[in-house]
Amino acid sequence: MLDLLDRHGVKSTFFIPGHTALAYPNHVLDIQRRGHEIGHHGWVHEEAASFDDDTQREIFGKGLEALAKVTGECPVGYRSPGGSYNSTSIDILKENQFLYDSHFSASDFHPYYLRQGDQWSATEAYRFGNTVDLVELPFAWHMDDFVHFEFIAGFSTTMNPPSAVREVWQAEFDYAYLHEPGGVVVICMHPEVIGRGSRILMLDALISYMAAHPGVRFERMADHAKRWRAENPVESWLASSSPLVPRPLSAD
C-alpha cells in the first residue's frame, strides 16, 4: 500500500489505534517517514457509544499518549472506530485541541463545522448546540472498503469484486468533479482489506484515473482541513448560504 502511494506521489492519512502503534512501531514510523499523516483511531478500536463519559476520556487519552510516544507528534485528526460516538465525543476533541474529525456524515463532498451541545429526544423538538471550530471531513459507509470486501456475519457479507467497488467510488468522484467544485472525496481504506492483490490493482488504476483530471489534488486530511478552515472562518461560514449551517425557524 505504501509503495503504491509512493509511486503515485500521493500523501494520505492513516488513522491508527494507539494499541496497534505500540505493537508495531516500526510500521507506524515507516508511514510517518514517507510523509503520511498519523491520525487518532481509538485505543483498541473500541466503539465510543459503549462507554460512559469518564471511560471514553480515559480511552481517548490512552490512544493519544501511545501515538505521541511512537511518532513524537500529537495527532490533530480523529476517526472514531466503527463510526461510533456519544454526546461527549465532540467535547473530548475540543478539550484536546483537535483540528478535524472524520466520522460524521452531514455532507457528501464538503467540509463543515461541527456543533457542541446538541440536544435530542423522542418527545421534544431538536435543539441545536453551538457551532465550534472543529472541521468535519465527511465519512460515508459506501466509500469504505470494509463493507464491500470483508465478511463478518451480521455486519458485512457482500464480498464484492474490485470492479464493482471501483464503479461505486469512481462514480462518486465523477459526480463530485462535475457538480461539486472545491469539494473533497474521502475514501476510507484498511490496509488489511485494500492490500490484497486484486484490490491493489484496482486502486492503482483508480488513482491514475482521478489524477488524469485537471485540478484534482491528493493530500493529507489535516492539510485539507487546515486550508478549508483558513478559507472559511467560523463566523463567515455561519453567515454563508451553506445548507449545512443550522437555521432557526423564523417567527411569523
N, C-alpha and C positions, 0 to 999 in steps of 0.2 A: 504494500500500500504506500509506504513512504517512498520507495523507488519510483512508483508510478507518478506520485505528486512531484517528485524532483524532475522527472523527465518533462513534465508539462510546465515547470516553473510555478506551480501552484502552492501558495501558503494557506494553511487551513487551521481549524481549531479542533483540538482533541479534548473532550470532556472526560476526565479520569477520576474514578473513586479514589479517595485517599488510601484505602487499604491496598488497592491494586498498585498505586505508586510506590508504596513501601515494599511490596512484594517483588516488583520488577523495576527498580530504579534505573537500571541501565536502558531499558526500553524508553522510559519517560524522558531521560536525558537525551537519547537519540532523537526523539521527536522534537525536543526543545532546540537541540543543536542545529537541526535542519530548518529552523526558522518558524516552526509552527507554534501556535498559542496553546497553552495548557489551561483548561477551564475546570471549574469545580463540578463534581458529579456525585456528591454524597460521600459517605464513609465506606459502606459495603453495599452500595446500590440499594439502600433501603428506601421505602416509599414514605414520604413525609406525613401523609394523612394518617399513617398508622401510629403516630406518636403524639404525646401532649407537647405543649409549647416548650417546657424546660428541656425535655428529652430531645426535641428537634434542634434546639440551640446547641446542646451538647454534641450531638451527632455532626451538625454542620461545622462546629469548631474543630472536631477531630479530623474531618476531611480537609479543612483549610490548613490546619497545622501540618498534616502529612505532606500535602502538595508543596507547601513552603519549605519544608525540610528537604525534600528531594530536589526541587528546582531552584531554590534560593529566591523565589519570587512568590508574591501573593497573587492569586488569580483575580481577575476583575469581572469574569463572566460565569454564569451558573446555568446548568440544565438539570432540572430535577429528575432523579431516577424514576423511570416509568411515567413521567409527566405528572407525578403526584404532588399535591401541595395542600396546605391548610391556611387558615386565616392569619397565621403568623409568618408565613413564608416571606412575604414582601418586607415585613418588619425586620426580619433577620438579614436580608440582603442590604437593606438600608443601614442597619447597625454596623455592617461590615464594609460599608462604602463601596459596594459593587457598582460597576458601570452599567452592566446589562444583564438581562435574563433571556432565556430562550426555551420556554416550555408552555407559554400561553398561546392562544390561537384566535385572537380577535381580528386578525388580518391575515390575508394570504401572502401579500407581497410587500407590505410597507411596515417599517418600524413604527412604534408608537410609545407613549409613556404609560407606565403602569399607575394604578391607584392604590392607595393605602387606606384601609379602614372601611371598605365596602361592607354593608350590612344587608342580609337577605334572610327571608324566612318564607314559609308556605302561606302565611296569613297576612303579612304586611307588604306594602309596596317596597320595591328595591330602592335602597339608599346608596347613592354613590359616595365614596370617600374622597380624599384629596389626591389630586394628581401629583406624583413625585418624580424627581429627577432620576428615574431608573428606566433605561431604554429596554423595550421588548423587541427582540428579533423573532418573528413568529415561527411557530412549530406546527407541523401537521402530520398526522399518522400516515397518510398515503405517501408522504415524502420521506418515510423512514424505511430502511431496508429490512428491518427485522420482521415486520408484519407481512412482508411479501415473500420472504425466503425461508424462514425458520419454523420448525414445528414444535409447538408447545400445546399440549391438549387443553382445550378450553380457552385458549388465547389466540394462537396463531397456527393455522393449519393449511394455509393455501399452497405453499411450496411452488411459487410461480417460476417460470423460466426467466432468465435475464432479459430476453427480448421483450417480454410483457412489462417488466419493470421499467426498462428504458422507454417504452412507449408512454407510460404514465409520466415519468419525470421529464421527458423531452417535451411532451405536450404542455405541461405546466410552464416550462421555460419558454416555449414558443408563444404562449398566451401572454406571459409577463413581458416578453421582449416587444410584442406588438402593442399591448394595451396598457402597460404599467411602467411608463418611463421613470427612471430613477428608482425602481423597485429593487427588491432583493429576493432571490430564490434560495431558500435554506433546505439543503438535503442532509438528512441525518443518517449516518452510516456507522456500523460497528465493525471493527477490524476482523473479528471472527466470522462475520457474516459476508461482507462485501469482499473479503480477502480470498475467497475461493476462486479457482482459475477462471471459470466461465464468467463469473461476475466481474472480475478484474478486467477481463477483455471488454465487457460491456461498458464499464466505467471509463476505460481508456478511450473508447470510441465516443462516448457521450461528452467527455471533456473536450475532445477535439472538435466535435460538432458545435458546442457552445462557444468555444474560443474563436471559431471562424466568423462569429457575428461581431461587426464593428461596435465598439463601445462597451463590450462585456468585460467585466473585471472580476477576477477571483481574489478573495482576500480573507484574512482572519476576521472573525466576527468582532473582536474588540476594535479593530481598525475601522470597520464599517460603523459600529455603534458610536465611536468617538466622533467620526466625521459627521454623522447624521445629527448628533446632539449639538455639535457646534453650529450646524446649519439651521437647526430648529430648536432654539432655546424654549424652555417650558412655557413661558408666558406667551411668546409669539405663536407657539404651536396651539395653545389653548384658544387663542384668538383667531386661528385659521379656520378654513372651511372643511378641515378633515372630518370625515364621517366617524372617525374613531374618538373624537372629542365628545365627552358626555355633555348633553344639553338638557337642562332642566325644562320641564313643561312650562309654557308661557301661561300666565294667568289672564283670562279674558274677563 
